[in-house]
Amino acid sequence: MHNKYGYCILKIEKERGTMDGKVENKKYFLMNQKIYARRFATDCFSDYFNDMASKSGTGLADYREYVTERATVDELKAQNSYFIRALYGA
């Protein structure tokens, strides 16, 4: 990994749990080694399913019904996601 032991400094505002609105400006050090150390996949059956998929002659992209299927605006709004709410200004 490039820059394995590097870090970056973030500026954060820290507020006490009293909810009084008094914030302190602080520095937060993001350490690459701590973030990315000992990472592993948690999907224990992924190799099994990847093996089955590679042996299969067809996949989702081969089925016609998935070629042009898209969510409508109402369906997107029904998901109540932060992203869609921000897009539509809600």
PDB file as gemmi writes it, atoms N, CA and C in Angstrom:
CRYST1    1.000    1.000    1.000  90.00  90.00  90.00 P 1                      
ATOM      1  N   MET A   1       0.845  -1.185   0.000  1.00  0.00           N  
ATOM      2  CA  MET A   1       0.000   0.000   0.000  1.00  0.00           C  
ATOM      3  C   MET A   1       0.885   1.242   0.000  1.00  0.00           C  
ATOM      4  N   HIS A   2       0.591   2.161  -0.876  1.00  0.00           N  
ATOM      5  CA  HIS A   2       1.336   3.418  -0.955  1.00  0.00           C  
ATOM      6  C   HIS A   2       1.023   4.266   0.280  1.00  0.00           C  
ATOM      7  N   ASN A   3       2.056   4.855   0.856  1.00  0.00           N  
ATOM      8  CA  ASN A   3       1.894   5.742   2.005  1.00  0.00           C  
ATOM      9  C   ASN A   3       1.225   5.029   3.182  1.00  0.00           C  
ATOM     10  N   LYS A   4       1.687   3.812   3.453  1.00  0.00           N  
ATOM     11  CA  LYS A   4       1.069   2.955   4.474  1.00  0.00           C  
ATOM     12  C   LYS A   4       1.009   3.620   5.841  1.00  0.00           C  
ATOM     13  N   TYR A   5       2.045   4.324   6.212  1.00  0.00           N  
ATOM     14  CA  TYR A   5       2.086   4.926   7.541  1.00  0.00           C  
ATOM     15  C   TYR A   5       1.791   6.420   7.510  1.00  0.00           C  
ATOM     16  N   GLY A   6       1.179   6.877   6.445  1.00  0.00           N  
ATOM     17  CA  GLY A   6       0.840   8.286   6.351  1.00  0.00           C  
ATOM     18  C   GLY A   6      -0.413   8.612   7.154  1.00  0.00           C  
ATOM     19  N   TYR A   7      -0.750   9.866   7.141  1.00  0.00           N  
ATOM     20  CA  TYR A   7      -1.947  10.321   7.848  1.00  0.00           C  
ATOM     21  C   TYR A   7      -2.450  11.599   7.198  1.00  0.00           C  
ATOM     22  N   CYS A   8      -3.658  11.968   7.521  1.00  0.00           N  
ATOM     23  CA  CYS A   8      -4.160  13.264   7.100  1.00  0.00           C  
ATOM     24  C   CYS A   8      -4.839  13.905   8.304  1.00  0.00           C  
ATOM     25  N   ILE A   9      -4.863  15.204   8.297  1.00  0.00           N  
ATOM     26  CA  ILE A   9      -5.419  15.958   9.419  1.00  0.00           C  
ATOM     27  C   ILE A   9      -6.753  16.554   8.999  1.00  0.00           C  
ATOM     28  N   LEU A  10      -7.767  16.256   9.783  1.00  0.00           N  
ATOM     29  CA  LEU A  10      -9.097  16.814   9.532  1.00  0.00           C  
ATOM     30  C   LEU A  10      -9.407  17.867  10.578  1.00  0.00           C  
ATOM     31  N   LYS A  11     -10.144  18.866  10.178  1.00  0.00           N  
ATOM     32  CA  LYS A  11     -10.602  19.862  11.133  1.00  0.00           C  
ATOM     33  C   LYS A  11     -12.017  19.487  11.541  1.00  0.00           C  
ATOM     34  N   ILE A  12     -12.250  19.325  12.810  1.00  0.00           N  
ATOM     35  CA  ILE A  12     -13.580  18.954  13.295  1.00  0.00           C  
ATOM     36  C   ILE A  12     -14.039  19.947  14.353  1.00  0.00           C  
ATOM     37  N   GLU A  13     -15.327  19.965  14.555  1.00  0.00           N  
ATOM     38  CA  GLU A  13     -15.908  20.756  15.639  1.00  0.00           C  
ATOM     39  C   GLU A  13     -16.415  19.784  16.685  1.00  0.00           C  
ATOM     40  N   LYS A  14     -15.945  19.926  17.902  1.00  0.00           N  
ATOM     41  CA  LYS A  14     -16.323  19.033  18.994  1.00  0.00           C  
ATOM     42  C   LYS A  14     -17.269  19.766  19.928  1.00  0.00           C  
ATOM     43  N   GLU A  15     -18.359  19.108  20.266  1.00  0.00           N  
ATOM     44  CA  GLU A  15     -19.337  19.702  21.171  1.00  0.00           C  
ATOM     45  C   GLU A  15     -19.550  18.754  22.348  1.00  0.00           C  
ATOM     46  N   ARG A  16     -19.657  19.314  23.528  1.00  0.00           N  
ATOM     47  CA  ARG A  16     -19.941  18.493  24.699  1.00  0.00           C  
ATOM     48  C   ARG A  16     -21.340  17.908  24.600  1.00  0.00           C  
ATOM     49  N   GLY A  17     -21.619  16.882  25.356  1.00  0.00           N  
ATOM     50  CA  GLY A  17     -22.921  16.233  25.319  1.00  0.00           C  
ATOM     51  C   GLY A  17     -24.028  17.027  25.957  1.00  0.00           C  
ATOM     52  N   THR A  18     -23.761  18.251  26.387  1.00  0.00           N  
ATOM     53  CA  THR A  18     -24.792  19.046  27.046  1.00  0.00           C  
ATOM     54  C   THR A  18     -25.702  19.766  26.060  1.00  0.00           C  
ATOM     55  N   MET A  19     -25.388  19.694  24.780  1.00  0.00           N  
ATOM     56  CA  MET A  19     -26.190  20.320  23.723  1.00  0.00           C  
ATOM     57  C   MET A  19     -26.368  21.818  23.941  1.00  0.00           C  
ATOM     58  N   ASP A  20     -25.334  22.471  24.450  1.00  0.00           N  
ATOM     59  CA  ASP A  20     -25.429  23.912  24.689  1.00  0.00           C  
ATOM     60  C   ASP A  20     -24.960  24.737  23.489  1.00  0.00           C  
ATOM     61  N   GLY A  21     -24.534  24.077  22.436  1.00  0.00           N  
ATOM     62  CA  GLY A  21     -24.136  24.786  21.228  1.00  0.00           C  
ATOM     63  C   GLY A  21     -22.726  25.324  21.242  1.00  0.00           C  
ATOM     64  N   LYS A  22     -21.966  25.081  22.298  1.00  0.00           N  
ATOM     65  CA  LYS A  22     -20.588  25.550  22.365  1.00  0.00           C  
ATOM     66  C   LYS A  22     -19.692  24.494  21.726  1.00  0.00           C  
ATOM     67  N   VAL A  23     -19.044  24.893  20.648  1.00  0.00           N  
ATOM     68  CA  VAL A  23     -18.182  23.946  19.931  1.00  0.00           C  
ATOM     69  C   VAL A  23     -16.730  24.372  20.059  1.00  0.00           C  
ATOM     70  N   GLU A  24     -15.857  23.378  20.038  1.00  0.00           N  
ATOM     71  CA  GLU A  24     -14.419  23.627  20.028  1.00  0.00           C  
ATOM     72  C   GLU A  24     -13.869  23.137  18.705  1.00  0.00           C  
ATOM     73  N   ASN A  25     -12.991  23.900  18.073  1.00  0.00           N  
ATOM     74  CA  ASN A  25     -12.322  23.465  16.861  1.00  0.00           C  
ATOM     75  C   ASN A  25     -11.137  22.592  17.246  1.00  0.00           C  
ATOM     76  N   LYS A  26     -11.093  21.398  16.676  1.00  0.00           N  
ATOM     77  CA  LYS A  26     -10.055  20.428  17.001  1.00  0.00           C  
ATOM     78  C   LYS A  26      -9.455  19.859  15.724  1.00  0.00           C  
ATOM     79  N   LYS A  27      -8.318  19.213  15.874  1.00  0.00           N  
ATOM     80  CA  LYS A  27      -7.705  18.464  14.785  1.00  0.00           C  
ATOM     81  C   LYS A  27      -7.944  16.989  15.048  1.00  0.00           C  
ATOM     82  N   TYR A  28      -8.243  16.240  13.971  1.00  0.00           N  
ATOM     83  CA  TYR A  28      -8.428  14.799  14.084  1.00  0.00           C  
ATOM     84  C   TYR A  28      -7.464  14.157  13.106  1.00  0.00           C  
ATOM     85  N   PHE A  29      -6.639  13.263  13.595  1.00  0.00           N  
ATOM     86  CA  PHE A  29      -5.634  12.622  12.770  1.00  0.00           C  
ATOM     87  C   PHE A  29      -6.162  11.281  12.265  1.00  0.00           C  
ATOM     88  N   LEU A  30      -6.261  11.143  10.960  1.00  0.00           N  
ATOM     89  CA  LEU A  30      -6.713   9.909  10.334  1.00  0.00           C  
ATOM     90  C   LEU A  30      -5.475   9.120   9.929  1.00  0.00           C  
ATOM     91  N   MET A  31      -5.250   7.980  10.565  1.00  0.00           N  
ATOM     92  CA  MET A  31      -4.047   7.180  10.350  1.00  0.00           C  
ATOM     93  C   MET A  31      -4.348   6.041   9.372  1.00  0.00           C  
ATOM     94  N   ASN A  32      -3.666   6.025   8.234  1.00  0.00           N  
ATOM     95  CA  ASN A  32      -3.912   5.010   7.213  1.00  0.00           C  
ATOM     96  C   ASN A  32      -3.720   3.595   7.750  1.00  0.00           C  
ATOM     97  N   GLN A  33      -2.655   3.355   8.505  1.00  0.00           N  
ATOM     98  CA  GLN A  33      -2.366   2.012   8.997  1.00  0.00           C  
ATOM     99  C   GLN A  33      -3.495   1.486   9.888  1.00  0.00           C  
ATOM    100  N   LYS A  34      -4.032   2.330  10.743  1.00  0.00           N  
ATOM    101  CA  LYS A  34      -5.114   1.893  11.635  1.00  0.00           C  
ATOM    102  C   LYS A  34      -6.403   1.628  10.864  1.00  0.00           C  
ATOM    103  N   ILE A  35      -6.650   2.412   9.824  1.00  0.00           N  
ATOM    104  CA  ILE A  35      -7.883   2.270   9.061  1.00  0.00           C  
ATOM    105  C   ILE A  35      -7.870   0.998   8.220  1.00  0.00           C  
ATOM    106  N   TYR A  36      -6.730   0.740   7.545  1.00  0.00           N  
ATOM    107  CA  TYR A  36      -6.689  -0.328   6.557  1.00  0.00           C  
ATOM    108  C   TYR A  36      -6.039  -1.620   7.051  1.00  0.00           C  
ATOM    109  N   ALA A  37      -5.579  -1.689   8.281  1.00  0.00           N  
ATOM    110  CA  ALA A  37      -4.939  -2.896   8.796  1.00  0.00           C  
ATOM    111  C   ALA A  37      -5.977  -3.980   9.064  1.00  0.00           C  
ATOM    112  N   ARG A  38      -5.586  -5.209   8.847  1.00  0.00           N  
ATOM    113  CA  ARG A  38      -6.391  -6.403   9.158  1.00  0.00           C  
ATOM    114  C   ARG A  38      -7.788  -6.377   8.534  1.00  0.00           C  
ATOM    115  N   ARG A  39      -7.878  -5.906   7.307  1.00  0.00           N  
ATOM    116  CA  ARG A  39      -9.166  -5.914   6.610  1.00  0.00           C  
ATOM    117  C   ARG A  39      -9.335  -7.231   5.893  1.00  0.00           C  
ATOM    118  N   PHE A  40     -10.523  -7.745   5.905  1.00  0.00           N  
ATOM    119  CA  PHE A  40     -10.834  -8.962   5.182  1.00  0.00           C  
ATOM    120  C   PHE A  40     -12.318  -8.961   4.840  1.00  0.00           C  
ATOM    121  N   ALA A  41     -12.649  -9.751   3.852  1.00  0.00           N  
ATOM    122  CA  ALA A  41     -14.043  -9.832   3.430  1.00  0.00           C  
ATOM    123  C   ALA A  41     -14.850 -10.570   4.486  1.00  0.00           C  
ATOM    124  N   THR A  42     -16.051 -10.109   4.744  1.00  0.00           N  
ATOM    125  CA  THR A  42     -16.900 -10.757   5.741  1.00  0.00           C  
ATOM    126  C   THR A  42     -17.963 -11.648   5.106  1.00  0.00           C  
ATOM    127  N   ASP A  43     -17.979 -11.708   3.785  1.00  0.00           N  
ATOM    128  CA  ASP A  43     -18.958 -12.567   3.118  1.00  0.00           C  
ATOM    129  C   ASP A  43     -18.353 -13.953   2.932  1.00  0.00           C  
ATOM    130  N   CYS A  44     -18.658 -14.848   3.852  1.00  0.00           N  
ATOM    131  CA  CYS A  44     -17.972 -16.140   3.925  1.00  0.00           C  
ATOM    132  C   CYS A  44     -18.282 -17.058   2.747  1.00  0.00           C  
ATOM    133  N   PHE A  45     -19.359 -16.854   2.011  1.00  0.00           N  
ATOM    134  CA  PHE A  45     -19.698 -17.737   0.905  1.00  0.00           C  
ATOM    135  C   PHE A  45     -19.369 -17.116  -0.454  1.00  0.00           C  
ATOM    136  N   SER A  46     -18.626 -16.015  -0.495  1.00  0.00           N  
ATOM    137  CA  SER A  46     -18.398 -15.326  -1.765  1.00  0.00           C  
ATOM    138  C   SER A  46     -17.662 -16.202  -2.766  1.00  0.00           C  
ATOM    139  N   ASP A  47     -16.661 -16.964  -2.344  1.00  0.00           N  
ATOM    140  CA  ASP A  47     -15.942 -17.825  -3.288  1.00  0.00           C  
ATOM    141  C   ASP A  47     -16.852 -18.892  -3.870  1.00  0.00           C  
ATOM    142  N   TYR A  48     -17.722 -19.432  -3.051  1.00  0.00           N  
ATOM    143  CA  TYR A  48     -18.668 -20.442  -3.529  1.00  0.00           C  
ATOM    144  C   TYR A  48     -19.575 -19.861  -4.614  1.00  0.00           C  
ATOM    145  N   PHE A  49     -20.164 -18.688  -4.336  1.00  0.00           N  
ATOM    146  CA  PHE A  49     -21.072 -18.091  -5.308  1.00  0.00           C  
ATOM    147  C   PHE A  49     -20.340 -17.560  -6.530  1.00  0.00           C  
ATOM    148  N   ASN A  50     -19.125 -17.037  -6.361  1.00  0.00           N  
ATOM    149  CA  ASN A  50     -18.344 -16.590  -7.514  1.00  0.00           C  
ATOM    150  C   ASN A  50     -18.007 -17.761  -8.426  1.00  0.00           C  
ATOM    151  N   ASP A  51     -17.696 -18.923  -7.830  1.00  0.00           N  
ATOM    152  CA  ASP A  51     -17.405 -20.118  -8.605  1.00  0.00           C  
ATOM    153  C   ASP A  51     -18.646 -20.566  -9.382  1.00  0.00           C  
ATOM    154  N   MET A  52     -19.791 -20.557  -8.714  1.00  0.00           N  
ATOM    155  CA  MET A  52     -21.037 -20.937  -9.394  1.00  0.00           C  
ATOM    156  C   MET A  52     -21.357 -19.955 -10.525  1.00  0.00           C  
ATOM    157  N   ALA A  53     -21.159 -18.672 -10.293  1.00  0.00           N  
ATOM    158  CA  ALA A  53     -21.463 -17.663 -11.311  1.00  0.00           C  
ATOM    159  C   ALA A  53     -20.547 -17.796 -12.518  1.00  0.00           C  
ATOM    160  N   SER A  54     -19.271 -18.113 -12.277  1.00  0.00           N  
ATOM    161  CA  SER A  54     -18.339 -18.238 -13.404  1.00  0.00           C  
ATOM    162  C   SER A  54     -18.661 -19.455 -14.270  1.00  0.00           C  
ATOM    163  N   LYS A  55     -19.265 -20.485 -13.682  1.00  0.00           N  
ATOM    164  CA  LYS A  55     -19.640 -21.695 -14.436  1.00  0.00           C  
ATOM    165  C   LYS A  55     -20.995 -21.548 -15.119  1.00  0.00           C  
ATOM    166  N   SER A  56     -21.768 -20.560 -14.717  1.00  0.00           N  
ATOM    167  CA  SER A  56     -23.101 -20.360 -15.277  1.00  0.00           C  
ATOM    168  C   SER A  56     -22.997 -19.765 -16.678  1.00  0.00           C  
ATOM    169  N   GLY A  57     -23.907 -20.175 -17.529  1.00  0.00           N  
ATOM    170  CA  GLY A  57     -23.895 -19.660 -18.904  1.00  0.00           C  
ATOM    171  C   GLY A  57     -24.570 -18.319 -19.052  1.00  0.00           C  
ATOM    172  N   THR A  58     -25.397 -17.947 -18.091  1.00  0.00           N  
ATOM    173  CA  THR A  58     -26.120 -16.675 -18.170  1.00  0.00           C  
ATOM    174  C   THR A  58     -26.049 -15.946 -16.837  1.00  0.00           C  
ATOM    175  N   GLY A  59     -26.301 -14.662 -16.907  1.00  0.00           N  
ATOM    176  CA  GLY A  59     -26.322 -13.836 -15.708  1.00  0.00           C  
ATOM    177  C   GLY A  59     -27.423 -12.806 -15.812  1.00  0.00           C  
ATOM    178  N   LEU A  60     -27.498 -11.900 -14.866  1.00  0.00           N  
ATOM    179  CA  LEU A  60     -28.559 -10.885 -14.873  1.00  0.00           C  
ATOM    180  C   LEU A  60     -28.529 -10.028 -16.130  1.00  0.00           C  
ATOM    181  N   ALA A  61     -27.334  -9.734 -16.631  1.00  0.00           N  
ATOM    182  CA  ALA A  61     -27.224  -8.881 -17.815  1.00  0.00           C  
ATOM    183  C   ALA A  61     -27.786  -9.562 -19.050  1.00  0.00           C  
ATOM    184  N   ASP A  62     -27.921 -10.886 -19.025  1.00  0.00           N  
ATOM    185  CA  ASP A  62     -28.445 -11.617 -20.177  1.00  0.00           C  
ATOM    186  C   ASP A  62     -29.955 -11.630 -20.242  1.00  0.00           C  
ATOM    187  N   TYR A  63     -30.637 -11.302 -19.162  1.00  0.00           N  
ATOM    188  CA  TYR A  63     -32.097 -11.300 -19.146  1.00  0.00           C  
ATOM    189  C   TYR A  63     -32.616  -9.967 -19.651  1.00  0.00           C  
ATOM    190  N   ARG A  64     -33.530 -10.004 -20.599  1.00  0.00           N  
ATOM    191  CA  ARG A  64     -34.011  -8.793 -21.238  1.00  0.00           C  
ATOM    192  C   ARG A  64     -34.696  -7.843 -20.267  1.00  0.00           C  
ATOM    193  N   GLU A  65     -35.393  -8.365 -19.285  1.00  0.00           N  
ATOM    194  CA  GLU A  65     -36.145  -7.487 -18.395  1.00  0.00           C  
ATOM    195  C   GLU A  65     -35.268  -6.566 -17.558  1.00  0.00           C  
ATOM    196  N   TYR A  66     -33.979  -6.860 -17.442  1.00  0.00           N  
ATOM    197  CA  TYR A  66     -33.082  -6.021 -16.661  1.00  0.00           C  
ATOM    198  C   TYR A  66     -32.310  -5.010 -17.506  1.00  0.00           C  
ATOM    199  N   VAL A  67     -32.486  -5.056 -18.803  1.00  0.00           N  
ATOM    200  CA  VAL A  67     -31.720  -4.175 -19.680  1.00  0.00           C  
ATOM    201  C   VAL A  67     -32.101  -2.713 -19.478  1.00  0.00           C  
ATOM    202  N   THR A  68     -33.400  -2.411 -19.383  1.00  0.00           N  
ATOM    203  CA  THR A  68     -33.833  -1.015 -19.303  1.00  0.00           C  
ATOM    204  C   THR A  68     -34.617  -0.719 -18.034  1.00  0.00           C  
ATOM    205  N   GLU A  69     -34.609  -1.600 -17.060  1.00  0.00           N  
ATOM    206  CA  GLU A  69     -35.374  -1.388 -15.829  1.00  0.00           C  
ATOM    207  C   GLU A  69     -34.770  -0.261 -15.002  1.00  0.00           C  
ATOM    208  N   ARG A  70     -35.546   0.733 -14.690  1.00  0.00           N  
ATOM    209  CA  ARG A  70     -35.087   1.865 -13.872  1.00  0.00           C  
ATOM    210  C   ARG A  70     -36.177   2.217 -12.870  1.00  0.00           C  
ATOM    211  N   ALA A  71     -35.766   2.728 -11.744  1.00  0.00           N  
ATOM    212  CA  ALA A  71     -36.730   3.183 -10.745  1.00  0.00           C  
ATOM    213  C   ALA A  71     -37.351   4.495 -11.195  1.00  0.00           C  
ATOM    214  N   THR A  72     -38.642   4.672 -10.929  1.00  0.00           N  
ATOM    215  CA  THR A  72     -39.306   5.934 -11.231  1.00  0.00           C  
ATOM    216  C   THR A  72     -38.942   6.953 -10.156  1.00  0.00           C  
ATOM    217  N   VAL A  73     -39.246   8.210 -10.410  1.00  0.00           N  
ATOM    218  CA  VAL A  73     -38.973   9.265  -9.438  1.00  0.00           C  
ATOM    219  C   VAL A  73     -39.708   8.983  -8.129  1.00  0.00           C  
ATOM    220  N   ASP A  74     -40.963   8.545  -8.228  1.00  0.00           N  
ATOM    221  CA  ASP A  74     -41.723   8.230  -7.010  1.00  0.00           C  
ATOM    222  C   ASP A  74     -41.085   7.083  -6.232  1.00  0.00           C  
ATOM    223  N   GLU A  75     -40.589   6.065  -6.949  1.00  0.00           N  
ATOM    224  CA  GLU A  75     -39.937   4.941  -6.276  1.00  0.00           C  
ATOM    225  C   GLU A  75     -38.636   5.383  -5.614  1.00  0.00           C  
ATOM    226  N   LEU A  76     -37.902   6.267  -6.273  1.00  0.00           N  
ATOM    227  CA  LEU A  76     -36.669   6.792  -5.676  1.00  0.00           C  
ATOM    228  C   LEU A  76     -36.973   7.593  -4.416  1.00  0.00           C  
ATOM    229  N   LYS A  77     -38.006   8.425  -4.485  1.00  0.00           N  
ATOM    230  CA  LYS A  77     -38.387   9.214  -3.312  1.00  0.00           C  
ATOM    231  C   LYS A  77     -38.883   8.332  -2.175  1.00  0.00           C  
ATOM    232  N   ALA A  78     -39.503   7.207  -2.505  1.00  0.00           N  
ATOM    233  CA  ALA A  78     -40.013   6.297  -1.480  1.00  0.00           C  
ATOM    234  C   ALA A  78     -38.882   5.622  -0.701  1.00  0.00           C  
ATOM    235  N   GLN A  79     -37.685   5.588  -1.268  1.00  0.00           N  
ATOM    236  CA  GLN A  79     -36.541   5.004  -0.564  1.00  0.00           C  
ATOM    237  C   GLN A  79     -36.116   5.870   0.619  1.00  0.00           C  
ATOM    238  N   ASN A  80     -36.485   7.145   0.576  1.00  0.00           N  
ATOM    239  CA  ASN A  80     -36.176   8.073   1.653  1.00  0.00           C  
ATOM    240  C   ASN A  80     -34.675   8.168   1.919  1.00  0.00           C  
ATOM    241  N   SER A  81     -33.875   8.205   0.839  1.00  0.00           N  
ATOM    242  CA  SER A  81     -32.428   8.300   1.008  1.00  0.00           C  
ATOM    243  C   SER A  81     -31.999   9.762   1.091  1.00  0.00           C  
ATOM    244  N   TYR A  82     -30.906  10.004   1.792  1.00  0.00           N  
ATOM    245  CA  TYR A  82     -30.375  11.359   1.908  1.00  0.00           C  
ATOM    246  C   TYR A  82     -30.031  11.917   0.526  1.00  0.00           C  
ATOM    247  N   PHE A  83     -29.473  11.071  -0.336  1.00  0.00           N  
ATOM    248  CA  PHE A  83     -29.041  11.512  -1.667  1.00  0.00           C  
ATOM    249  C   PHE A  83     -30.226  12.013  -2.491  1.00  0.00           C  
ATOM    250  N   ILE A  84     -31.282  11.215  -2.569  1.00  0.00           N  
ATOM    251  CA  ILE A  84     -32.449  11.599  -3.372  1.00  0.00           C  
ATOM    252  C   ILE A  84     -33.141  12.812  -2.767  1.00  0.00           C  
ATOM    253  N   ARG A  85     -33.235  12.870  -1.446  1.00  0.00           N  
ATOM    254  CA  ARG A  85     -33.840  14.049  -0.802  1.00  0.00           C  
ATOM    255  C   ARG A  85     -33.062  15.301  -1.123  1.00  0.00           C  
ATOM    256  N   ALA A  86     -31.728  15.199  -1.143  1.00  0.00           N  
ATOM    257  CA  ALA A  86     -30.891  16.368  -1.455  1.00  0.00           C  
ATOM    258  C   ALA A  86     -31.060  16.768  -2.923  1.00  0.00           C  
ATOM    259  N   LEU A  87     -31.201  15.792  -3.808  1.00  0.00           N  
ATOM    260  CA  LEU A  87     -31.386  16.109  -5.233  1.00  0.00           C  
ATOM    261  C   LEU A  87     -32.681  16.885  -5.464  1.00  0.00           C  
ATOM    262  N   TYR A  88     -33.716  16.493  -4.769  1.00  0.00           N  
ATOM    263  CA  TYR A  88     -35.021  17.119  -4.978  1.00  0.00           C  
ATOM    264  C   TYR A  88     -35.289  18.242  -3.982  1.00  0.00           C  
ATOM    265  N   GLY A  89     -34.306  18.604  -3.190  1.00  0.00           N  
ATOM    266  CA  GLY A  89     -34.435  19.744  -2.305  1.00  0.00           C  
ATOM    267  C   GLY A  89     -35.413  19.562  -1.163  1.00  0.00           C  
ATOM    268  N   ALA A  90     -35.649  18.331  -0.787  1.00  0.00           N  
ATOM    269  CA  ALA A  90     -36.612  18.078   0.303  1.00  0.00           C  
ATOM    270  C   ALA A  90     -35.917  18.122   1.644  1.00  0.00           C  
TER     271      ALA A  90                                                      
END                                                                             
